[in-house]
Amino acid sequence: MNTTNVFQTQLLGLQDNMMCFAMQLTANREDAQDLLQDTTLKVLDNQDKFTDNTNFKGWVLTVMRNIFINNYHKVVRVQTMVDKGTDVYNVDTISHSGFDTPEGTCDIKEINKAIESLNEEMRIPFAMYVSGYKYNEIAERLDIPMGTVKSRIFTARQELQGELQDFYYN
């Protein structure tokens, strides 16, 4: 049996697991079946990207999760409406943020001060994460393990929550 047949056999053997995971993600049978089909096709198309010493089931379910997330983002983008009559370049977003008041300006200053008070080991990964970097990108840029990045960001959050507890509304 050649590697293509083994790959396809393994994929067929995971169909029940994939359907269960798809149901967890979508909570809808028809959407789950669509996700299962999309994932199966994507996995077959990308068979050459699978490396032998990798957990096959984990790899396939990761592909499924990524497809689900991408589809979700696509739906959100489509459902976001922009009024064509609005001058998007000059939209007044600050006045709707709550930070345009003197109290809001003070709040921003306190938040920035709290972030700046973090030690450099935690502040830099935290700032990168808030800026949109993914854990693996931060780890690569700072040349530290991804677990260390996650730990530092978690610790930074904990410290900031303690320092900024007055900002939490009950």
C-alpha positions, 0 to 999 in steps of 0.5 A: 500500500503506497503512502497516498493510500495510507494517508487517505485510509487514515483520513477516512478513519478520522471522519467520525472524530472530525464530525464530532469536532465540527459539531462542537465548533458549529453547533449545527449539523449542516454547517458541521457537514460542510466544515467536514467536507471542506477540511477533508478536501483541504487535507487531501490538497495539502497531503504533501505538507504533512510530515511523518512524525506529526500527530495526524489527528492533531494536524487534521483537527488543526486544519479544521479549526483554522478553516472554521476560524477563517470562515468566521472572520469572513462572515464577520467581514461580510456582515460589517456594513459601511454606509456609502454616504459616510466619509470614512476617512473623517469618521469621529471614532474617538467621541464614541470611545468614552475616552474623549472626556477628561476622566477618560484621558486620565484613565488612558494615562493610568493604563499606560502608566501601569503598562510602563511599570511592568518590568521589561521582560513582561512589558515587551511581549505584552505590548507586542501581543496587544499590537497584534503579534501572535505568540509564535511571532513574539517568540521568534522575534525575541528568541525565547520559547513560546511557553515563556512568551505565554507565561510572561503575557499571562503574568503581565495581565495578572499584574495589570488586573491587580493594579487596575482593579478600579477599572473593573465594573461590577 
